[in-house]
Amino acid sequence: MTLGLEDALVSGIPIGVGQRANCDVCGADLRPNDRVEVLVLIDGTEIDVVTTRGMCCARGSLRPETRRPCWLARGTLAASIGPGGHSRVILTGASVIDRTE
């Protein structure tokens, strides 16, 4: 199976520090192996995570009035070690499910 360019760009992005992150909607504790939905803004070569949602709060699509260039992706959290040797969670196995042009 080959990843598309969009999927490859969002896979591996950092989501949280340590071994957990939080759902931005309900505050639920998210850990490695949890499925999440993330909204990322695209600004030139920068890809920034704006919102992380656990599957209980996932929307499944962008709101129709969304105008900024962004992607909505789903994936799984995985434990990782950052460049400074610190623990973090990253998005893996991600796929873009909706996007604005």
C-alpha positions as CSV (number, residue, x, y, z in Angstrom):
1,M,0.0,0.0,0.0
2,T,1.4,3.4,-1.0
3,L,0.7,6.6,1.0
4,G,-0.5,9.6,-1.0
5,L,1.5,12.8,-0.6
6,E,-1.1,14.4,1.7
7,D,-1.2,11.3,3.9
8,A,2.6,11.2,4.1
9,L,2.8,14.9,5.1
10,V,0.5,14.5,8.1
11,S,1.9,11.1,9.3
12,G,4.6,11.7,11.9
13,I,3.5,15.2,13.0
14,P,3.9,15.7,16.8
15,I,0.6,15.9,18.7
16,G,1.6,16.0,22.4
17,V,4.5,16.1,24.8
18,G,5.1,13.0,27.0
19,Q,3.0,9.9,26.4
20,R,-0.4,11.6,26.2
21,A,-2.4,14.4,24.6
22,N,-5.8,15.8,25.3
23,C,-9.0,16.0,23.2
24,D,-9.5,19.8,22.5
25,V,-13.3,19.4,22.7
26,C,-13.9,17.3,25.8
27,G,-10.5,17.2,27.4
28,A,-10.3,13.3,27.4
29,D,-6.9,11.9,27.9
30,L,-5.5,10.5,24.7
31,R,-2.6,7.9,24.7
32,P,-0.6,5.9,22.2
33,N,-2.9,3.6,20.1
34,D,-5.9,5.9,20.4
35,R,-7.5,7.0,17.2
36,V,-7.7,10.7,16.7
37,E,-8.9,13.3,14.2
38,V,-6.7,16.4,13.7
39,L,-7.2,19.6,11.9
40,V,-4.1,21.0,10.4
41,L,-3.5,24.4,8.8
42,I,-1.3,24.7,5.7
43,D,0.7,27.9,5.4
44,G,3.3,27.6,2.6
45,T,5.7,24.9,3.9
46,E,4.3,24.9,7.4
47,I,1.8,22.3,8.7
48,D,0.5,23.2,12.1
49,V,-1.9,21.1,14.2
50,V,-4.8,23.4,15.2
51,T,-7.2,20.9,16.8
52,T,-6.9,17.3,18.1
53,R,-10.1,15.4,18.7
54,G,-10.6,11.9,20.2
55,M,-13.0,9.7,18.2
56,C,-15.8,10.5,20.6
57,C,-15.7,14.2,19.4
58,A,-14.7,13.6,15.8
59,R,-16.7,15.4,13.2
60,G,-15.7,13.5,10.1
61,S,-15.7,16.5,7.8
62,L,-14.8,20.2,7.7
63,R,-17.6,22.7,8.2
64,P,-18.8,24.1,4.9
65,E,-17.9,27.6,5.9
66,T,-14.2,26.7,6.4
67,R,-12.2,29.0,4.1
68,R,-8.6,28.7,5.3
69,P,-6.4,26.2,3.6
70,C,-6.5,23.1,5.9
71,W,-6.8,19.4,6.0
72,L,-8.7,17.1,8.3
73,A,-6.9,13.8,8.9
74,R,-7.5,10.7,11.0
75,G,-4.8,8.5,12.4
76,T,-3.4,6.7,15.5
77,L,-1.3,8.1,18.2
78,A,2.1,6.5,18.7
79,A,4.9,7.0,21.2
80,S,8.0,8.6,19.9
81,I,11.2,10.3,20.9
82,G,11.7,13.9,19.8
83,P,15.0,15.4,18.5
84,G,15.9,16.5,22.0
85,G,15.5,13.0,23.4
86,H,12.1,13.9,25.0
87,S,9.1,11.6,24.9
88,R,6.1,12.7,22.7
89,V,3.2,11.3,20.8
90,I,2.9,11.6,17.0
91,L,0.2,10.9,14.5
92,T,0.8,7.7,12.5
93,G,-1.1,5.9,9.8
94,A,-2.8,9.1,8.9
95,S,-5.1,9.7,6.0
96,V,-6.6,13.0,4.9
97,I,-10.4,12.7,5.0
98,D,-11.4,16.3,4.0
99,R,-9.6,19.4,2.8
100,T,-10.1,22.9,1.6
101,E,-8.3,24.1,-1.6
